[in-house]
Amino acid sequence: MTEKSIKYCKRCVMPETRPDLYIDEEGVCNACRSFTERKSIDWNKRKEELVKILDRYRSKNNSNYDCIIPVSGGKDSHFQTLKMLELGMNPLCVTATTCKLSDIGRRNIENLKKLGVDYIEVTTNRVVRRKINRFAMSEVGDISWPEHLTIFTIPVRIAVQFNVPLIIWGENSQNEYGGPAAAAENNVLDRPWLEKFGGLLGLKVSDLIGKDGIEAKHLIQFTYPKDEELKRVGVTGLFLGHYTPWDSYSNALVAQAHGLETYPKNVEGNLVNYENLDNCQMRIHDYFKFLKFGFGRVTDYASLNIRRGRLTREEGLDAVKRLDGKFPWTYLGYSLEEILGEMDMTIEEFTKICDRFTNKKLFVCDSRGSLLKDKSGNLTRINDDNVVKAAYEKSSRR
């Protein structure tokens, strides 16, 4: 990549700047290649494999839960829960409370409980949580750092406390394998595996101690169980997305049929009305991804839908140019000022942090190297116009 262009996958709209994305010599990204390979997968065989694994972990005398399902109350956790119930499992659903739960998020959690499961919700100290939100956004550019950590630590801690070995995760973002539970040997979910998927961004839990009065006693739920505890219980994980052709839209339809509530319109900064409905801070998180890597949630969902034939690439590129990476003034009906106010942060302070984490190689700057913004605070990617123009020229030649 040069400073004057961003290379995009020729099939979807993913840029080369996405971490772990590889665009091959034919111009196709590894995510599109992986999706193409799905056609050769024997999903009936995968289901048989899943059933065998579940049988191995099923409680033999009904004296304990068969598995732990980490849930947020959204479309995917509804789908995971319904799938486990369909396969005869007795799950314990566990929620690590989000940073700022929305009203619709709470209603969807209550709906998930109605599916017929036991349920535990763990809420960390709200005062400490707000301090971590502020610190993490300032230090690593991720307001959702504590949420992404506790999504992994809290269900694992509950698994240890309840002596339930199997944890059912949802989509495998790397699309590589089913998880440690699928292995005949070395199937324990250990600390390195957890840290790989936990999204710590180089910030350790111990780094928080001493920051703004935070003490070790405040960080219990943010800390993984000890390795010996994990091994004693045999805690292991399984990606359900390895055993079923994972699709957010299909999951949403299944969840809606069982009472999931969606947003009245497309969620701000997205192409759909059924995703990321629980955390009011999520658009800020997505905005920092845009600043760092030059793509946001619209790119994610446009690419997913292009691969599935629901959008043409030209339509996806147009949507990305129009909608992706806009300054996050509102989300789920909450104002940016209101969300930042809970962390005692002003919009001016927020903007300065944004500018500090912006990769200037990806955005238009003036002759002095300062970022150019429109009246709403929006940036312009360096080759948005060229990419969209090229796409339409290609379409017109067909």
Residue pairs with C-beta under 8 A, 6 or more apart in sequence:
1 7
1 16
1 17
3 361
3 382
4 382
4 383
5 382
5 383
5 386
6 15
6 16
6 17
6 294
6 362
6 381
6 382
6 383
6 387
7 15
7 16
7 23
8 14
8 15
8 16
8 387
9 15
9 21
9 23
9 27
9 28
9 29
9 31
9 32
9 303
10 26
10 27
10 28
10 313
11 28
11 29
11 32
11 306
11 307
11 313
12 29
12 31
12 32
12 302
12 303
12 306
12 307
12 313
12 316
13 299
13 302
13 303
13 306
13 313
13 316
13 317
13 320
14 21
14 29
14 31
14 32
14 295
14 299
14 303
15 21
15 293
15 294
15 295
15 299
16 23
17 293
17 294
17 295
17 359
17 362
18 293
18 295
19 293
20 174
21 29
21 30
21 31
22 29
22 30
23 29
23 30
24 30
24 33
31 175
31 303
31 307
32 307
34 175
35 307
38 245
41 245
43 243
43 244
43 245
46 242
46 243
46 244
47 243
47 244
49 178
49 182
49 243
50 87
50 238
50 240
50 243
51 87
53 181
53 182
53 238
54 66
54 67
54 87
54 89
54 166
57 66
57 67
57 165
57 166
57 181
58 66
58 88
58 89
59 65
59 66
59 90
62 90
64 162
64 163
64 164
65 90
65 91
65 92
65 118
65 162
65 164
66 84
66 89
66 90
66 91
66 164
66 166
67 84
67 89
67 91
67 92
67 164
67 166
67 167
67 168
68 91
68 92
68 93
68 94
68 155
68 158
68 159
68 162
68 164
68 166
68 167
68 168
69 77
69 80
69 81
69 84
69 91
69 92
69 93
69 94
69 117
69 167
69 168
70 77
70 94
70 95
70 96
70 151
70 152
70 154
70 155
70 167
70 168
70 169
71 77
71 78
71 80
71 81
71 93
71 94
71 95
71 109
71 112
71 119
72 95
72 98
72 105
72 109
72 151
72 278
73 95
73 105
73 106
73 108
73 109
73 110
73 111
73 112
73 278
74 105
74 108
74 255
74 260
74 275
74 276
74 277
74 278
75 248
75 251
75 252
75 254
75 255
75 256
75 260
75 274
75 275
76 170
76 171
76 248
76 251
77 93
77 112
77 170
78 108
78 111
78 112
78 115
78 251
78 254
78 255
78 258
78 260
79 170
79 251
79 254
79 255
80 168
80 170
80 240
81 91
81 93
81 112
81 115
81 117
82 115
82 254
82 255
82 258
83 240
83 244
84 91
84 168
85 91
85 115
85 116
85 117
91 117
91 118
91 168
92 117
92 118
92 119
92 120
92 158
92 162
92 164
93 112
93 113
93 117
93 118
93 119
93 120
94 119
94 120
94 121
94 122
94 154
94 155
94 158
95 109
95 119
95 120
95 121
95 122
96 122
96 124
96 147
96 150
96 151
96 153
96 154
96 155
96 221
97 121
97 122
97 123
97 124
98 105
98 147
98 278
98 279
99 129
99 133
99 143
99 144
99 146
99 147
99 279
99 280
99 281
100 279
100 280
100 281
100 334
100 339
100 342
101 278
101 279
101 280
102 277
102 278
102 279
102 280
102 332
102 333
102 334
104 261
104 263
104 277
104 278
104 332
105 277
105 278
105 279
107 261
108 260
108 261
108 277
108 278
109 121
109 278
111 258
111 259
111 260
111 261
112 119
113 119
114 259
115 258
120 158
122 150
122 154
122 158
122 221
124 146
124 150
124 221
124 222
125 218
128 214
128 218
128 219
129 146
130 342
130 343
131 211
131 212
131 213
131 214
131 343
132 145
132 146
132 208
132 214
132 222
133 143
133 144
133 145
133 146
133 281
133 343
134 212
134 343
134 344
134 345
135 208
135 211
135 212
136 142
136 143
136 144
136 145
136 146
136 203
137 143
137 145
137 284
137 288
137 343
137 353
138 353
139 203
140 201
140 202
140 203
141 201
141 288
141 291
141 292
141 353
141 356
141 357
142 148
142 199
142 201
142 285
142 288
143 281
143 284
143 285
143 288
144 279
144 281
144 282
144 284
144 285
145 199
145 200
145 201
145 203
146 222
147 279
147 281
148 198
148 199
149 198
149 199
149 200
149 205
149 222
150 221
150 222
151 198
152 194
152 197
152 198
152 224
153 194
153 198
153 221
153 222
153 223
153 224
154 221
155 167
156 167
156 189
156 194
156 224
156 225
156 230
156 235
157 221
157 224
157 225
158 164
159 165
159 167
159 233
159 235
160 225
160 229
160 230
160 232
160 233
160 235
163 233
164 233
165 233
165 234
165 235
165 236
166 181
166 236
166 237
166 238
167 189
167 235
167 236
167 237
167 238
168 237
168 238
168 240
169 179
169 237
169 238
169 239
169 240
170 239
170 240
170 241
170 246
171 239
171 240
171 241
171 246
172 178
172 179
172 239
172 241
172 242
172 246
173 197
175 241
177 239
177 242
178 238
178 239
178 242
178 243
179 189
179 236
179 237
179 238
179 239
179 242
180 186
180 187
180 188
180 189
180 190
180 193
180 236
180 237
180 238
181 187
181 189
181 236
181 237
181 238
182 238
182 242
187 234
187 236
188 230
188 231
188 234
188 235
188 236
189 230
189 235
189 236
189 237
190 227
190 230
191 224
191 227
191 230
193 237
194 224
195 224
205 219
205 222
205 223
208 214
208 219
208 222
209 215
209 216
209 219
224 230
225 235
240 246
247 308
248 272
248 274
248 275
248 301
248 304
249 272
249 274
249 305
249 308
249 310
252 260
252 262
252 272
252 274
252 275
255 274
256 262
256 274
260 274
261 277
262 273
262 274
262 277
263 273
263 274
263 277
263 332
264 273
265 273
266 272
266 273
267 273
267 275
267 276
267 277
267 331
267 332
268 283
268 326
268 328
268 330
268 331
268 332
269 283
269 286
269 287
269 296
269 297
269 298
269 323
269 324
269 325
269 326
269 328
269 331
270 276
270 297
270 298
270 301
271 298
271 301
271 302
271 305
271 319
271 323
272 301
275 297
275 301
276 282
276 297
277 332
279 285
280 331
280 332
280 334
280 339
281 331
281 339
282 331
283 328
283 330
283 331
284 328
284 331
284 336
284 339
286 296
286 297
286 328
287 296
287 325
287 327
287 328
287 354
288 354
288 357
289 295
289 296
289 297
290 296
290 324
290 325
291 325
291 354
291 357
291 358
291 359
291 379
292 357
292 358
292 359
293 359
293 362
294 325
294 359
294 362
294 363
294 381
295 320
295 324
295 325
296 324
296 325
297 324
298 319
298 320
298 323
298 324
298 325
299 320
299 324
302 311
302 315
302 316
302 317
302 319
302 320
303 316
305 311
305 316
306 312
306 313
306 316
311 319
312 395
313 391
314 391
314 392
314 394
314 395
317 387
317 388
317 391
318 388
318 391
321 384
321 385
321 387
321 388
325 378
325 379
325 381
326 376
326 378
327 376
327 377
327 378
328 336
329 335
329 336
329 376
329 377
330 336
331 339
336 347
336 350
337 347
340 346
340 347
340 349
340 350
351 377
355 371
358 371
358 379
360 369
360 371
361 382
362 381
362 382
363 371
363 372
363 379
363 380
363 381
363 382
364 371
364 372
364 379
364 380
364 381
364 382
365 371
365 372
366 372
371 379
372 379
372 380
373 379
374 380
